[in-house]
Each structure stands twice: as structure tokens, then as C-alpha cells.
Amino acid sequence: MSLTLRLLAAAAVASLLVVPATASSDAGDGTLTVGLQLEPPHLDPTSAAAGAIDQVLYANVFEGLTRFAADGSIRPALAERWETSGDGTVYTFFLRRDVRFHDGTEMTAEDVKFSLDRARAEDSTNAQKGLFAGIGDVRVIDAHTVEVTLTRPDGAFPFKMAWGDAVIVAPESIEDIKFSPVGTGPFRFERWVNGDRIVLRRAGDYWGTPAALEEATFRFISDPVAAFASVMAEDVDAFMGFPAPENLPQFEADPRFQVLVGSTEGETILAINNRTGPLADSRVRKAIAHAIDRQSLIDGAMFGYGTPIGTHFAPHHPAYRDLTALSAHDPELARALLAESGYPDGFETTLKLPPPSYARRGGEIVAAQLRAVGIEARIVNLEWAQWLEEVFTNHDFGLTIVSHTEPLDIGIYANPDYYFGYDNPEFRAVMERLETTSDAQARAELFGQAQEIVARDHVNGFLFQLPQLGVARAGVSGLWRDAPTQAVDLTAVRRD
């Protein structure tokens, strides 16, 4: 999701390795156990719309030409530098010379060409193919230099190469990548215990600063009550994306812990299937938007954590426009719009909910608010694998709640084949102009126009910006407080 998604997503699936469970996180300063609510469906970030893959592997196991830093800036990664042609259509990336994959093979320009060509191929299953759509050609200059020619100027290309969907992989490891990933990062994949944990170990020949941690374990605990118990019992050293915000005050009062509250790039939306039935009518979608009381939703599902949004854009971004007034809570207006569009008695639809707490808890509140204006939204709880198949891939849904956690991903609304099925030539024209515009002020204006269009078309119900909620032991340092992308970056984490 962007799911073009990068959902706050993930699914429990089979792994190749099943080994006995281990216990506690008290093995020593060189180890860390991180709790997460969602388990990845597999371990290939270049072929799925599941953010939980990046949550475990981004910057830890896999790396791209560039990467996101903790403050959201773009930093060199496998490319130590790059140059841009005068017309902005040719990027020359100069690769680091001392990089090896975890299987011992050297990372070269051939691997970069393979990765980019694979991502943009016609049969690619990359969830963010739009990142690569502007690439016209990828040419190997020498073993450590690659030239990427774009079909038109794109000043945001280094930004696009920082996404988890753009990590560099080797052709030799592709066959087994979903269950035995081989990357270039400071940690190598050790094992996956299906339904329980993924274990990473420090890579001994990493090209950059070695990780302080010798071993990192990601444990998957989906139930909020169990998540609370695991932190209190100190069975985990940290829990990122903590699913029970009502418990945070208790941790804040306990000197054993630190509470990390920050921002994410996750626009949490009531996604609407624009293709079919009553939902294809913009008046009906507008009625849905006015039926929702965002603050009640934030208070009830998130215990006050979260910022209301009125469009698909992060409030902390300088180009953000507060458009919440366009969909203010107004049940009377919602009923009038339903009557005007031919549904005076309302209608029935489905509300398919993935596992995260914000979706399950929020879904109950949204369904009640819709029922108050005559819309009966039948809740169907899905596991992530089901959600990805039914909703994201097959578009078999009326409504759903999901958080899109990729940075600056409003471009997903330019893809009419995307899961919510929005098709607007005016919006696509704005995004095309944005891609060829480098002036900061002009880009901000175009971003503003894009926000206005999707808000006024009521493409989806825009709910709130997902907060970053984490709990860690007091002695753990280096965890991201804000999440510029959906990742638990362990490269600077240590235990004091």
C-alpha cells in the first residue's frame, strides 16, 4: 500500500525453517529482541506490498543505492556518490568498491542493472513499479559505475532509489530470496521461525561501520494484551509499532522503560473502492467522509495519539495543506448527499479489516459512524495474506482501513489500476508536471494541487497520520523515534 502501497502490512506465512523457540532477551549486551505486531508474508521487499518486510530487513539486511536517514533525508548507501547530466535525464552512480553480498560474492554494477531492470520489467511484481517507470535504460560503464537514463528529468530519482522496493539484489539469490534473503547490509539473515521470530546476525565483512549488536531477533506478537505482557516481563527489549497505546502511560511511569512517540509517513485512510456500485459516485464518497468523526476515531482507537488529515499527505511535510474542513463531521450533510445520490435509505457494503490494531479498533468505530447515517458496513476481519489477495490484488472490497507508510506517496492516485481504482486525468497531469519540476516552491504548489484534487474528489476517507509508538528498555539507544519509512533500523542501535 503504498501499498503502490506499502501498507502497514504483513502476513503470517510458511517459512522454510522451523526450529524450536528460544527464550528471553537477557542473553547479553550484544543481543537485542524487538517485538513487532506483524509478521512478513515473505522476505523479498522487491515483490510485495507488505511493509512488514521492510520493517525487519530495510537497512539491516538489504541496501539500495541511497537510503533514508532517521531525519528523512537521503544519504548515500551502496552508491557513494552520483552525478546528474545538465538536462537532468542521466544519473551516473559511483558504487562503493568494497561491498560484498552475505554469500561472499562482490556487489557490482551488473547487480544494480539486474535489480533495476527486474523491478521495471513488464512481468515485475514490484509493488512500487511507478518508482522505476521513468527509467529508459540502465547501462554498466564498468564494475563500479552504472548509468541510468531517464525518459524525462526527475530530480526526485535519488529519493525513489531509497525506498525498500529499490534495494539491490543479486541474480544468484533471487530463486530463494523470499525465504533466504541475501543482502549487503550490516546484518545477515540467520533463520525464520514461522509464526514466532526472525533472527539476524552481525555480518562480519560489512563494508561500512559494523553493527554494535551481534544478534537481533524480531518476535511477532499480534495480540495487544500479549504485547503489553511481553514488554512488562522484559521478554523483549523494545516493541516498535506498539499496538496498545492505552498502556503507554504505565510505561512512562516505570523507570525501566522509555516511551518513543514520534511521527510516521503513514496516512491512515478509509480506502474506498471507486470502481463499483454506490461507491463509484463521488457524492456517496463525500457522504462517507462527512459521516466520520476523526477525533472520536483517534480518541477511541488510538487513545488520542494521531493527527487528523484531510488528504493523502503527511502533516509534518512543508507542502502539507490542512483540508480537513472539506470532510468535517456532518451527519446531516451525509444523509442529504445519500438521498441526492439515490440512496435515501442508505446501502450495504463490506468493511474488510487487516490485523493492525488501528484497523480493527478503528473499524468498529467507523462502522458505527456509518450506520448512524444509513450505511451498513459489514465488518470482515482478514489476515494479511487474505487482505493482500482479496483487497489489494483482486479489488474485492467495498471499504477497508489501512495505513500507507511510504514517504510522499500521493503519486499512487495517478495509477487507475491501483486497488482503490481512482482515475482522474487532471490528477495525472499534475503528477507529470511534478516529476519534471525541480524548483522547491513550484513543487510545493504542485503537491498542494494534488492534495486538493484527491480531497475534493473524496477518493478515500482520510482519517489520521499514524503515530510512531514504541517502548524500549531504558538502556537501549539508537532506535528511530520518527519513521521516515516503515523500518526498524538497527544500524546504530546498542544496549548500554
BELGILIN-V296737 format. One line per field, one symbol per residue. phi: phi as a letter, one per 40 degrees, with the letter a starting at -180 (. if undefined). psi: psi as a letter, one per 30 degrees, with the letter a starting at -180 (. if undefined). burial: b if it has 24 or more other ideal C-beta (glycine too) atoms within 12 Angstrom, else e. A space follows every 10 residues. Layout:
phi=???
psi=???
burial=???
This chain:
phi=..e.bbdcbi acacbcbbbc cbbccccicc babbcbcbcc cabbccaacb ccccdcbcgc bbbbcbaccc cgccbcbccc aabbcdcgbb bbbbcccbbb cccgcccbcc cccdcccccb cdccbdcbdc cbccccabbc cacbbbbbbc cadacccccc cccccbccbb dcbcdbccba cbbbccbbcb abcdgbabbb bdccbccbcc ccccabbbbb bccdcccdcc cccfcbcabc gdcbccccdc cccbccbbbb babbccccbc cbcccbfdcc cccccccccc ccbdcccccc cbfgchbdbb acaccccdcc bcbcccbcca dccdcccccc cgbcbgabab bcbccddccc cccccccccc ccbhccbccb cbcccccccc ccccfcabba babcbccfbc ccccbccccc gcbbdccccc cccccbbbcc ccccccdccc cccccccfdb ccbaccccbb baccccbgcc ccbcacabcb cbcabc
psi=.i.hkilill kklklfkjlk klblggflfg lkkkkkfkkl eagjfgglhj ffeeeefkfe eklaellklf gflklkcfkf lllkleggfk kjkjlkfhkk lfgflkkafe eeeeeeeeeg legkgkfhff fgffkekkkk eafgkkkjkl flkjfgeeee fflffglklk fffeegfffi kjagafklke ljjkgelkkk lkkfhkfakl kekekkkjkj jekeeeeeee eefhflfljk hkgifffeee eefjfflkkj kallgjjklj kkjffkaeff kfeeeeeeef fkjeeeeeee eghfkkkklg likkffkfgk kjgfffhlji eeeeeeeeee ggifgalkak jkklfkeeee eeeeeeeeee efggkjjjkj kkleeeeeee eeefhilell klkjgkkhgf ffffjfflff hkjjeeeeee eeeefgkfke eeeeeeeeee eeefeffhel jjdlkkljjl kllfgklfkk eljfljkijg fgklk.
burial=bbbbbbbbbb bbbebeeeee eeeebeeeee bbbbbbbbbb bbbbbbbbbb bbbbbbbbbb bbbbbbbbeb ebebbbbbbe ebeeeeebbb bbbebbeebb bbeeeebbbb bbbbbbbbbb eeebbbbbbb bbbbbeebee eeebbbbbbb eebbbbbbbb bbbbbbbbbb eebbeebbbb bbbbbbbbbb bbbbebbbbb bbbeebbbee bbbbbbbbbb bbebeebbeb beebbbbbbb bbbbbebbee beeeeebbbb bbbbbbbbbb bbbbbeebbe bbbbbbbbbb bbbbebbbeb bbbebbbbbb bbbbbbbebb bbbbebbbbe beebbebbee bebeebbebb bbbbbbbbbb bbbbbbbbbb bbbbbebebb bbbbbbbbbb bbbebebbbb bbbbbbbbbb bbbbbeebbb bbebeebbeb bebbbbbeee eebeebbbbb bbbbbbbbbb bbbbbbbbbb bbbeebebbb bbbbbbbbbb bebbbe
